[in-house]
Amino acid sequence: MAGPTREPGGDVPDDFEARWAELTSRLGELRLPPAEDDPEPAPEAAPRAAPPVVGPRDYSPEPETEDDDPERDVVDGFVQPDPDPFSRAEPVVVVGWVALLGGLALMVVCVLAWRGAPGMVWLVAVGALATGIGLLLWRMPARRDADDYDDGAVV
């Protein structure tokens, strides 16, 4: 362990006393703080200005420039093409969905608004509903192929 050690006799070595005197002489004269009864108060330092508090309402967005086009990729210049939802849809499936939703809509209208609907309207609604369900079930794949073409992410 570093530092002065005491001898077994309890005497402090002279070297220690000399070093202590040298250290305390470097401190100079120590003064006590002024008493509170002192008529001349010590000048206080001016209070420091607090930094401005920044909150969510202090945010102002940067003005948009002509280059800010959300559809254009800044890095590559790639512009994503517009999706074409019905270009690859099978016509039989589209007819099935239209028949299913049309039959349901006609039934809801007959129940809520047209209480005295003729039997032929009810027959058309039920027929459209059954046709839509039948077409969608018929076009459903029987099994899932492992090599089924997939339009997922391609790297």
Secondary structure, DSSP 8 states (H G I E B T S, - for coil): --S----TTS---HHHHHHHHHHHHHH--------TT-SS---------------GGG-------TT--TTB-TTT--B-----TTSS--HHHHHHHHHHHHHHHHHHHHHHT-TT--HHHHHHHHHHHHHHHHHHHHTS-SS--TT----S---
